[in-house]
Amino acid sequence: MRIVVTGGAGFIGSHFVRQAVTGAYTGGTAPEVVVLDKLTYAGNRANLAPAEDYPGLTFVRGDICDPALVADVLTGCDLVVHFAAESHVDRSISGSEEFIRTNVLGTQVLLDASLRAEVHKFVHVSTDEVYGSIDEGSWSEDRPLEPNSPYSASKASSDLLVRAFHRTHGLPVCVTRCSNNYGPYQNPEKMIPLFVTQLLDGRKVPLYGDGGHVRDWLHVDDHCRAIALVAEKGEAGEVYNIGGGTELANRDLTERLLRMVGADWSMVENVADRKGHDRRYSVDIAKISTELGYRPRVSFEEGLAETVEWYRKQRDWWEPLKKRGSSLR
């Protein structure tokens, strides 16, 4: 089996790759895995270091917006798992052009190439942010898309392109929409690694607004396992929500992180809220649970503690990234 993983040097993509090359998602039989990654600020070749010795792994540095390259990489491909995306909301607010180029045009290039290559399955990894904000209850997959940031609008646009290629051309696609991920190897511009690394350095952390924005937290291992289930058993043309089952206001998450590193609220700096900041996200995972047997396995308490410890021990990984600048999601 030949799997092409776009954005496979990023946080979530690299976790999927590190597991996939061992056969964890294919019944113990290691597939051929090709990583296509541009290595922007979000991609880090070091994320793949634990998998570099696997003979079935090939790394291609390149842009998903390059039709010739994408066509060559997808030759003989059975499965595309499409992680590659510009994903940082604050960056999309300060400049949206690259988000439209990568997330929309790049997805279109991949879909065209997948159609020509007669790919057996195309799994498009999206986000719960395409739904907008929800005051109570949880979104099901048939919820209308109401994105509120340039980032989420670009992802919603790519979701619709994926759907159109299935309806128009019969391309066997699935879309996954996940809640907020956390775990090792996450870029320190995202909330949990930003706060942890700031606190480990004795620096204050920036908390948006009143800290009441609520997110559902999903460990990266649970997310990737769910994606593998969708790749294996998901019905073509369907959307699957993936959640972790732990909803927390940002101030409550901040309190937990402070305790874990032995700090107090004097290390918190309240900052002006982000433009268009969605108040709450929550996804209903009944569909993927009932149809594919997914359940989150990593408890938030255990997963968060292990994540904090990983960053405590991996300064040589995150310090170079911090020097490039960081901000809060």
C-alpha positions in Angstrom: 0.0 0.0 0.0 1.3 3.5 -0.9 0.2 6.4 1.2 0.9 10.0 0.4 0.8 12.3 3.5 0.7 16.0 2.7 2.0 18.2 5.5 3.6 15.1 7.0 6.4 17.1 8.7 3.9 19.1 10.7 2.6 18.4 14.2 -0.4 16.2 13.4 0.9 14.8 10.1 4.2 13.7 11.5 2.4 11.8 14.3 0.4 10.0 11.7 3.5 9.2 9.7 5.5 8.0 12.8 2.6 5.6 13.6 1.9 4.6 10.0 5.4 3.5 9.1 5.3 0.9 11.9 2.1 -0.7 10.5 0.0 0.6 13.4 -2.8 1.6 11.1 -2.5 -1.3 8.6 -2.7 -4.4 10.8 1.0 -4.6 11.4 2.0 -4.5 7.7 4.2 -1.4 7.2 3.0 0.5 4.1 5.0 2.7 1.8 4.7 6.2 3.0 5.5 9.3 1.0 5.6 12.7 2.9 5.1 15.8 0.8 5.9 18.9 2.8 7.0 22.4 1.9 8.8 22.9 5.3 7.3 26.3 6.1 7.4 27.5 9.7 4.9 24.8 10.6 6.9 21.9 9.1 9.9 20.5 10.8 12.0 17.7 9.4 13.1 16.9 13.0 9.5 15.7 13.6 10.1 12.7 11.4 13.5 11.8 13.0 12.0 8.8 14.9 10.8 7.4 11.6 13.7 8.2 9.3 15.2 4.7 9.5 12.1 2.9 8.1 12.9 1.7 4.6 9.4 2.5 3.3 9.5 6.2 4.1 10.2 8.8 1.4 10.4 12.5 2.0 9.7 15.0 -0.8 10.1 18.7 -0.1 7.6 20.6 -2.2 4.5 22.7 -2.5 1.1 21.2 -2.9 0.3 24.1 -5.3 2.8 22.7 -7.8 0.7 20.5 -10.2 3.7 18.8 -11.9 5.2 17.8 -8.6 1.9 16.7 -7.1 1.1 14.6 -10.1 4.5 12.8 -9.9 4.2 12.2 -6.2 0.7 10.7 -6.5 1.6 8.2 -9.2 0.7 4.8 -8.0 -0.8 6.2 -4.8 -3.6 4.2 -3.0 -4.4 6.7 -0.2 -3.9 10.5 0.2 -4.1 11.9 3.7 -4.2 15.6 3.3 -2.9 17.5 6.4 -1.0 20.3 4.6 -2.5 23.7 5.5 -1.9 27.1 6.9 -3.6 26.8 10.2 -2.7 29.6 12.6 -5.7 31.9 13.1 -3.7 35.0 14.1 -1.6 34.7 11.0 -4.7 34.6 8.8 -6.0 37.8 10.4 -2.8 39.7 9.7 -2.6 38.3 6.2 -4.9 35.8 4.5 -3.4 35.4 1.0 -1.2 32.4 1.8 -4.1 30.7 3.5 -6.2 31.0 0.4 -3.4 29.8 -1.8 -2.4 26.8 0.3 -5.7 25.7 1.8 -7.9 26.3 -1.3 -5.7 26.2 -4.4 -3.4 23.5 -2.9 -6.4 21.3 -2.2 -7.7 21.8 -5.7 -4.3 20.7 -7.2 -4.3 17.6 -5.0 -7.9 16.7 -5.9 -7.2 17.1 -9.7 -4.1 14.9 -9.4 -5.9 12.3 -7.3 -8.6 12.1 -9.9 -6.1 11.5 -12.7 -4.1 9.0 -10.5 -7.3 7.1 -9.6 -6.5 7.3 -6.0 -8.5 4.8 -3.9 -9.2 7.1 -1.0 -8.7 10.8 -0.3 -9.0 11.9 3.4 -9.2 15.6 3.8 -8.3 16.8 7.4 -10.3 19.8 8.3 -11.3 21.6 11.5 -14.3 22.2 13.8 -13.7 25.9 13.2 -15.6 25.8 9.9 -18.9 25.5 11.8 -18.3 28.9 13.5 -19.2 29.3 17.2 -21.9 27.5 19.2 -23.4 28.7 22.5 -24.7 25.3 23.7 -24.9 21.7 22.5 -22.6 20.3 19.8 -22.3 20.4 16.1 -23.3 17.4 14.0 -21.8 16.9 10.6 -24.8 18.4 8.8 -24.5 21.7 10.5 -24.2 24.6 8.0 -20.7 26.0 7.7 -20.3 29.5 9.2 -16.6 30.2 9.5 -15.6 33.5 11.2 -11.9 33.8 10.5 -9.9 33.9 7.2 -8.3 30.6 8.3 -11.6 28.8 8.9 -13.1 30.3 5.8 -10.3 28.9 3.7 -10.8 25.5 5.3 -14.5 25.6 4.7 -13.8 26.4 1.1 -11.5 23.4 0.7 -14.1 21.2 2.4 -16.6 22.2 -0.2 -14.1 21.6 -3.0 -13.6 18.0 -1.7 -17.3 17.5 -1.6 -17.7 18.8 -5.1 -15.0 16.4 -6.5 -16.9 13.5 -5.0 -20.3 14.6 -6.3 -19.1 15.6 -9.7 -16.3 13.1 -10.4 -17.0 10.3 -8.0 -13.6 10.7 -6.3 -13.7 8.6 -3.1 -13.2 11.3 -0.4 -13.9 11.7 3.3 -13.6 14.9 5.3 -12.7 14.9 9.0 -13.3 17.9 11.3 -11.4 17.8 14.5 -11.4 19.8 17.7 -8.3 21.4 19.2 -5.3 19.1 19.2 -2.5 18.9 21.7 0.6 16.7 22.3 4.3 16.4 21.6 5.9 18.2 18.6 3.3 20.9 18.4 4.7 24.3 17.2 5.1 26.6 20.2 2.9 29.3 18.6 -0.2 27.2 19.6 -1.7 27.7 23.0 -0.6 24.8 25.1 3.1 24.6 23.9 3.3 28.4 23.9 2.1 28.6 27.5 4.3 25.7 28.7 7.4 27.0 27.0 6.9 30.5 28.2 6.4 29.4 31.8 9.4 27.1 31.7 11.4 30.2 30.7 9.9 32.2 33.5 8.0 34.4 31.2 4.4 35.5 31.3 1.7 34.0 29.2 -0.9 36.0 27.2 -4.5 35.1 27.9 -7.0 36.5 25.4 -9.9 38.6 26.7 -11.7 37.2 29.8 -10.3 33.7 29.2 -13.8 32.3 28.8 -13.4 30.9 25.3 -14.2 27.2 25.4 -12.4 24.5 23.4 -12.7 20.7 23.2 -9.3 19.1 23.6 -8.2 16.1 21.5 -4.9 14.3 21.9 -3.0 14.0 18.6 -2.8 10.2 19.0 -6.6 9.9 19.3 -7.0 12.2 16.3 -4.6 10.2 14.1 -6.2 6.9 15.1 -9.6 8.3 14.1 -8.2 9.5 10.7 -6.9 6.0 10.1 -10.3 4.5 10.9 -11.9 7.0 8.4 -9.2 6.0 5.8 -10.0 2.3 6.3 -13.7 2.3 6.8 -15.2 5.7 6.2 -17.9 5.9 3.5 -17.0 7.9 0.5 -18.5 11.4 0.4 -19.0 11.5 4.2 -17.9 14.0 6.9 -16.8 12.7 10.3 -16.4 14.9 13.4 -13.5 13.9 15.7 -13.4 15.2 19.3 -11.6 14.5 22.5 -14.5 14.9 25.0 -12.8 17.5 27.3 -14.2 21.0 27.1 -12.4 23.7 29.0 -12.4 27.5 29.1 -9.0 28.9 28.3 -8.7 30.3 31.8 -9.3 26.8 33.3 -6.7 25.3 31.0 -4.3 28.1 32.0 -4.8 27.3 35.7 -3.9 23.6 35.0 -0.8 24.5 33.2 0.3 26.9 35.9 -0.1 24.2 38.5 1.9 21.7 36.4 4.9 24.0 36.2 4.7 25.4 39.7 3.6 28.9 38.7 0.8 31.2 39.8 -1.5 33.8 38.2 1.1 36.5 38.5 2.5 34.8 35.3 -0.6 35.5 33.4 -1.0 38.7 31.3 -4.5 39.5 30.0 -4.4 40.8 26.5 -6.9 42.3 24.1 -9.1 39.7 22.5 -8.6 38.4 19.0 -10.7 39.9 16.3 -13.8 37.7 15.6 -12.8 35.3 18.3 -15.2 32.3 18.4 -16.6 31.8 21.9 -17.1 28.0 22.0 -16.5 25.0 19.8 -18.0 21.5 20.5 -18.4 18.6 18.1 -20.8 15.7 18.3 -18.8 12.5 17.7 -21.8 10.1 17.6 -21.4 9.4 13.9 -17.8 8.3 13.9 -18.4 6.4 17.2 -21.4 4.5 16.0 -20.2 3.8 12.4 -16.5 3.4 12.8 -16.1 2.5 16.5 -14.0 5.5 17.5 -13.6 6.5 21.1 -10.9 8.8 22.6 -8.5 6.8 24.6 -6.1 9.3 26.1 -7.5 11.0 29.2 -6.9 14.7 29.2 -5.2 14.6 32.6 -2.7 12.0 31.5 -2.2 13.4 28.0 -1.6 17.0 29.3 0.8 15.8 32.0 2.8 13.8 29.4 2.8 16.7 27.0 4.1 19.2 29.6 6.8 16.7 30.6 7.8 16.3 26.9 8.3 20.0 26.5 10.2 20.2 29.7 12.7 17.6 28.3 12.8 18.8 24.7 14.3 22.3 24.8 16.6 21.4 21.9 13.5 20.9 19.8 11.4 24.0 20.7 14.0 26.6 21.5 15.0 27.1 17.8 11.3 27.5 16.9 10.7 30.0 19.6 13.4 32.2 18.2 11.4 32.6 15.0 8.6 34.2 17.0 5.4 32.9 18.5 1.8 34.0 19.1 -1.3 32.6 20.7 -4.1 30.7 18.9 
